[in-house]
Amino acid sequence: MQNRWDESIAEAWQQRYSQDGSPDIDSDRFLNHRSVRKFSEEILSRELQGYLVAAAQSASTSSNLQSWSVISVSDRDKKQALAEAAGNQKQVATAPFLCLFLADLYRLQTFARQNGIDPDGLDTIEMFLVACIDASLAAERMVCAAEAQGLGICYIGGMRNQPERVQLLLNLPEMTFAVFGLCIGYPAEGAEGAIKPRLNQDQVWFENGYPATLDSTDYDQRAHEFFVQHRMPHDAPWSQKCGQRAMTAGLSGREELMNFLLKQGFVKR
Ligand SMILES: Cc1cc2nc3c(=O)[nH]c(=O)nc-3n(C[C@H](O)[C@H](O)[C@H](O)COP(=O)(O)O)c2cc1C
């Protein structure tokens, strides 16, 4: 399956930064990502699913601990319930291949105990971070492999809105946590999405130290133009929206996440 997004690296660069200047590098499509939220009904073969899991497992992993797992959900009712738990996100129910990426210290705990070891450091924030980083790296490698196969993806952080409900639906044991969902499928006709502008590199790439000032003006303008062009909500500048998203009211229930993590056995210190 060919990648359906055929922007050259120069075109993708232009759309990311609203200016020319792409490097003279053979296009590998790594700049072409966009989230896709509407999928065709075409299913992914079991072979392709296995390939995507292998790609995820090929990511680097802290100390080779492999402290993550993935649960793919094919049961329709479960998918619907997960879509509701994630804030009624339709793409969760309709994604041909729905994955939930777990931070998973349960397996490590199990194997440690089987070896007569008391893994008394598992409840530290360090080990929680290790598991979340592992899960994220694995997921993003699955994403890169999927997109190279012409598939579209959408991460679902909404899976953290109601963690207890997700835990019940997936029978998650202690020391596991669904960090996010990942919807994968072939983009529906007309729902291929567009390359979204990103901050200028001078706002994210600093040399030899952090800068004294930051400036959102240019990106606020470019993001605004993108949202107008694509008929997306554009009632406030991007920087203002980010601020609002960081308010407790913008956290969709996730402000209580610590209680769940503690209950699961994570981050006690
Ligand atoms: C960890 C994570 C969680 C996300 N959660 C959601 C989500 O719950 N629903 C959704 O529609 N998009 C979600 N997204 C997608 C982002 O909104 C999207 O990546 C961002 O707006 C940039 O757009 P692009 O991916 O098209 O470049 C999530 C992305 C990440 C990385």
The ligand as a Tripos MOL2 file, in Angstrom:
@<TRIPOS>MOLECULE
LIG
   31    33     1     0     0
SMALL
NO_CHARGES

@<TRIPOS>ATOM
      1 C1         -0.6720   11.8460   23.5930 C.3       1 LIG1
      2 C2         -1.6620   12.4690   22.6350 C.ar      1 LIG1
      3 C3         -3.0010   12.4560   22.9450 C.ar      1 LIG1
      4 C4         -3.9470   12.9450   22.0280 C.ar      1 LIG1
      5 N1         -5.2680   12.8480   22.3280 N.ar      1 LIG1
      6 C5         -6.1930   13.1670   21.3910 C.ar      1 LIG1
      7 C6         -7.5730   12.9160   21.6320 C.ar      1 LIG1
      8 O1         -7.9830   12.4400   22.7070 O.2       1 LIG1
      9 N2         -8.4450   13.2000   20.6410 N.ar      1 LIG1
     10 C7         -8.0460   13.7090   19.4380 C.ar      1 LIG1
     11 O2         -8.8940   13.9390   18.5700 O.2       1 LIG1
     12 N3         -6.7290   13.9790   19.1820 N.ar      1 LIG1
     13 C8         -5.8040   13.7050   20.1260 C.ar      1 LIG1
     14 N4         -4.4770   13.9120   19.8810 N.ar      1 LIG1
     15 C9         -4.0510   14.4650   18.5850 C.3       1 LIG1
     16 C10        -3.5860   15.9140   18.7030 C.3       1 LIG1
     17 O3         -4.6840   16.7400   18.8920 O.3       1 LIG1
     18 C11        -2.8290   16.2700   17.4200 C.3       1 LIG1
     19 O4         -1.6830   15.4560   17.3270 O.3       1 LIG1
     20 C12        -2.4060   17.7350   17.4150 C.3       1 LIG1
     21 O5         -3.5270   18.5810   17.3450 O.3       1 LIG1
     22 C13        -1.5110   18.0380   16.2140 C.3       1 LIG1
     23 O6         -2.2010   17.7300   15.0130 O.3       1 LIG1
     24 P1         -1.6020   16.6960   13.9670 P.3       1 LIG1
     25 O7         -1.3950   15.3810   14.6710 O.co2     1 LIG1
     26 O8         -2.6400   16.5920   12.8660 O.co2     1 LIG1
     27 O9         -0.3190   17.2690   13.4690 O.co2     1 LIG1
     28 C14        -3.5200   13.4930   20.8000 C.ar      1 LIG1
     29 C15        -2.1480   13.5310   20.5090 C.ar      1 LIG1
     30 C16        -1.2400   13.0280   21.4120 C.ar      1 LIG1
     31 C17         0.2280   13.0460   21.0570 C.3       1 LIG1
@<TRIPOS>BOND
     1     1     2 1
     2     2     3 ar
     3     2    30 ar
     4     3     4 ar
     5     4     5 ar
     6     4    28 ar
     7     5     6 ar
     8     6     7 ar
     9     6    13 1
    10     7     8 2
    11     7     9 ar
    12     9    10 ar
    13    10    11 2
    14    10    12 ar
    15    12    13 ar
    16    13    14 ar
    17    14    15 1
    18    14    28 ar
    19    15    16 1
    20    16    17 1
    21    16    18 1
    22    18    19 1
    23    18    20 1
    24    20    21 1
    25    20    22 1
    26    22    23 1
    27    23    24 1
    28    24    25 2
    29    24    26 1
    30    24    27 1
    31    28    29 ar
    32    29    30 ar
    33    30    31 1
@<TRIPOS>SUBSTRUCTURE
     1 LIG1         1 GROUP 0 **** ****
